Each structure stands twice: as C-alpha cells, then as structure tokens.
C-alpha cells in the first residue's frame, strides 16, 4: 500500500489540489497528516480541506498532543521505542489519553522506530533521540519484536523527513522476519527503484512526502512500483 505524508504547515489549497488531481492519486491508500513540527495551527484547516477533496482515510501522524483532531479518521498512537526519551515513550500518550477517549478517532498503537537516514532530521532533533545505526538490523528487529510483545499493532520504520537514504533492505527484512505486524516504512524514498526495494524487503506500506513536494510526477512512478510488486506477489 501507499501512504502520502502531508505537512499541514506546507499544505496550501493549491498544493492539495495538485496532489488530489495527480494521475497517481487514485492508487494512494492512505493520507498521513502531521509531523514533528506543526507551528501555525493549520492542522484542522488541512484536514477539512482534504475532506472536501477526497474520501481517502485521513490518519494523524502526530508530533504532539495538540495535533489530535477528530476531523481525521484515525491516529497513529506513536511510541518512540527506538529512543530512551520517556516523554515520547509514555509521557505524551498520558497527556493525550482523555482527549483520545473522547474523540471518535480509531486509535492504532504504533511502535515507532527511527533509523539513521544519513543526516540529522527534524524528528531526531525534536525528539532528542539517536536513530538506530544502519548497520544494526538486529537492534531494529529486537526493538520491533519488543513492540509486538508489548501489544502494539503496527511497526513504523522511519528515517525522517528529508533523509538522504531510506531504511536498508536488510534492516527492513530483519524486522519483517521477526514480527507479524503490518510494517510501515518511510523517509528517504526518492525513486521508483527505492520503493521497489522497500516493498521487496517486506514493507506493507510505503510512505512518501518530501519527494512529492519536489516532484509531483514521482507519485505515478511510485504507483508503478506498487503495481509491479502486486504482479510479482
């Protein structure tokens, strides 16, 4: 499956139109909305503007509790299990608990694992955590397994917005062999070949964001990689 990550700070109505009218948009499965830094309170406006344009599921990818908004359909309840920052392991979740209980959002408990993407990213800076090194697939796999044993329902491997490289295939494969949960992979996926490598390594969902801002035509290439994987499977 394919998910597009939309940053509310950058999502003008013209940019949303460009996405929705993109020839590859019909094959997008989910829209993730949010990020590590949302500064201008544009979350609800972004969600409402998307609701006007599409019926695709809107899933919050939260950077903080103030991004919770039941204009969306679901939320990834992220626990940053690759780091040791207690605020992002359980603190923010405690802050959000009652707000989420009162919302109509589907809550999807997600083990969020940062992987080194070749450069420092916003998420690593804001979270104050160190990504798992690229050459340590065993650590990534054990972290994902612990998430599964703790009862989380999804695993999200992320190199972060603006990463130079995506998660290595051997790291994705190690996680895929260790857990039976849906596996989301994002960050640094910039070419059709990269998307194919991520799918082939075991990802269930490929997430793209920054690259579409630079090159909207990349969505059609991504859709082609999805089709090729479906044919091979």
C-alpha positions in Angstrom: 0.0 0.0 0.0 1.0 3.6 -0.4 0.6 6.5 2.0 1.3 10.2 1.4 2.5 12.2 4.3 1.2 15.8 4.3 2.8 18.5 6.4 0.0 20.9 7.5 2.5 23.8 7.6 3.1 23.5 3.9 -0.2 22.3 2.7 -1.8 25.2 0.8 -5.1 24.7 -1.0 -3.2 24.8 -4.3 -0.8 22.1 -3.2 -3.7 19.9 -2.0 -5.3 20.3 -5.4 -2.1 19.3 -7.1 -2.0 16.2 -5.0 -5.6 15.2 -5.5 -5.6 15.8 -9.2 -2.3 13.9 -9.6 -2.7 11.0 -12.1 -1.4 8.6 -9.5 -3.6 9.7 -6.6 -6.3 7.1 -7.2 -3.9 4.4 -6.2 -2.9 6.1 -2.9 -4.4 4.1 0.0 -4.0 6.5 3.0 -3.1 10.1 3.8 -1.0 10.7 6.8 -1.3 14.2 8.2 1.1 15.8 10.7 4.8 15.7 11.5 7.4 16.6 14.0 6.9 20.3 13.9 3.5 21.9 13.2 3.8 25.6 14.0 0.9 27.6 12.8 -2.2 25.7 13.9 -3.1 24.6 10.4 -3.9 21.0 11.3 -7.7 21.4 11.3 -7.7 23.5 8.2 -5.6 21.0 6.4 -7.9 18.1 7.4 -11.1 20.0 6.5 -9.6 20.9 3.1 -8.7 17.3 2.5 -12.2 16.1 3.5 -13.6 18.4 0.8 -11.4 16.9 -1.8 -11.2 13.1 -1.1 -12.8 10.2 0.7 -9.4 8.5 1.4 -8.7 7.7 5.0 -7.1 10.6 6.9 -4.7 9.3 9.5 -3.0 11.7 12.0 0.8 11.2 12.3 1.2 13.2 15.5 4.2 15.2 16.6 2.4 16.4 19.8 -0.9 16.1 21.6 -2.2 19.4 20.1 -2.3 17.7 16.7 -5.2 15.4 17.8 -8.3 16.3 15.9 -11.2 14.1 15.2 -11.8 15.7 11.8 -9.5 12.8 10.8 -10.5 9.2 10.8 -7.7 7.6 12.7 -4.5 8.3 14.6 -1.2 6.5 14.8 -0.6 6.4 18.6 3.2 6.6 18.3 5.6 5.3 21.0 9.2 6.1 20.0 10.5 2.7 21.1 13.9 3.2 19.4 14.8 6.1 21.8 15.0 6.4 25.5 13.1 9.7 25.9 10.3 8.9 28.4 8.2 11.8 27.2 7.9 10.0 23.8 7.6 6.5 25.2 4.7 7.2 27.5 4.5 10.9 28.6 2.8 12.4 25.5 0.5 9.4 25.5 -0.7 10.1 29.0 -1.3 13.7 28.1 -3.4 12.6 25.1 -5.3 9.7 26.8 -8.5 11.5 27.8 -8.7 13.6 24.6 -8.4 10.5 22.5 -11.0 8.7 24.6 -13.5 11.5 24.0 -12.7 11.6 20.2 -14.2 9.4 17.5 -10.7 8.5 16.2 -9.7 5.0 15.5 -6.6 4.5 17.7 -3.7 2.5 16.2 -0.9 1.7 18.7 2.3 2.0 16.8 5.9 1.1 17.6 7.8 4.0 16.0 11.4 3.2 15.2 13.9 5.8 13.9 16.6 4.6 11.5 19.7 6.5 10.5 18.9 8.1 7.1 22.4 9.6 6.5 21.7 13.0 8.0 20.1 14.6 11.1 16.4 15.1 10.6 13.7 17.2 12.3 12.3 14.2 14.2 15.7 13.2 15.6 16.4 16.7 16.7 12.9 17.4 18.2 12.7 14.0 19.9 16.2 14.2 21.3 16.9 10.6 20.4 19.5 8.8 18.4 18.4 6.7 15.4 19.3 3.0 15.2 22.5 2.7 13.1 22.0 1.5 9.5 24.4 -1.5 10.1 22.5 -2.8 13.1 19.5 -4.8 11.7 19.4 -7.0 14.8 18.7 -4.0 17.0 15.9 -2.8 14.8 14.4 -6.4 14.7 14.6 -6.8 18.5 13.0 -3.4 19.0 10.1 -4.3 16.7 9.7 -7.6 18.5 9.5 -5.9 21.9 6.9 -3.6 20.5 4.8 -6.5 19.3 5.2 -8.2 22.7 4.0 -5.0 24.4 0.8 -5.2 22.4 1.4 -2.5 19.7 -0.4 -3.2 16.5 1.8 -1.6 13.8 5.5 -1.0 13.3 6.7 2.1 11.6 10.4 2.3 10.4 11.3 5.9 9.6 14.4 7.7 8.5 12.6 11.0 8.9 11.6 13.8 6.6 14.4 14.9 4.3 16.6 11.8 4.9 19.3 11.1 2.4 18.6 7.4 2.3 15.8 5.0 3.2 15.9 2.2 5.7 18.3 -0.5 4.4 16.7 -3.6 2.8 18.4 -5.9 5.3 17.1 -3.9 8.2 13.5 -4.0 6.8 13.9 -7.7 6.1 15.1 -8.4 9.6 12.1 -6.7 11.1 9.7 -8.4 8.7 11.0 -11.9 9.7 10.7 -11.1 13.4 7.2 -9.7 13.7 3.8 -10.5 12.3 2.5 -6.9 12.4 1.8 -4.6 9.4 5.1 -2.8 8.6 5.2 0.8 7.5 8.4 2.3 6.0 9.1 6.0 5.3 11.8 8.5 4.9 14.3 8.8 2.1 12.3 7.0 -0.6 13.0 9.1 -3.6 13.0 6.8 -6.6 10.8 4.0 -8.1 13.7 1.6 -7.6 14.0 2.6 -3.9 10.2 2.0 -3.5 10.5 -1.4 -5.1 13.5 -2.3 -2.8 11.4 -1.3 0.2 8.4 -3.3 -0.9 10.5 -6.3 -1.8 12.2 -6.2 1.6 8.9 -6.7 3.4 7.2 -3.3 3.8 3.4 -3.4 3.7 3.1 0.4 3.4 5.5 2.8 1.8 5.2 6.4 2.9 6.4 9.4 0.8 6.2 13.1 1.5 9.1 15.5 0.7 9.8 14.0 -2.7 6.3 14.7 -3.9 6.8 18.4 -3.0 9.9 18.5 -5.2 8.5 16.3 -8.0 4.7 15.6 -8.1 5.3 13.1 -11.0 7.1 10.8 -8.6 3.6 9.6 -7.4 3.0 7.9 -10.7 6.4 6.2 -10.5 5.6 5.0 -7.0 2.2 3.6 -8.2 4.1 1.7 -10.9 6.4 0.1 -8.3 3.3 -0.9 -6.3 1.7 -2.5 -9.4 4.9 -4.3 -10.2 5.1 -5.7 -6.7 1.5 -6.8 -6.8 2.1 -8.7 -10.1 5.2 -10.4 -8.7 3.4 -11.3 -5.4 
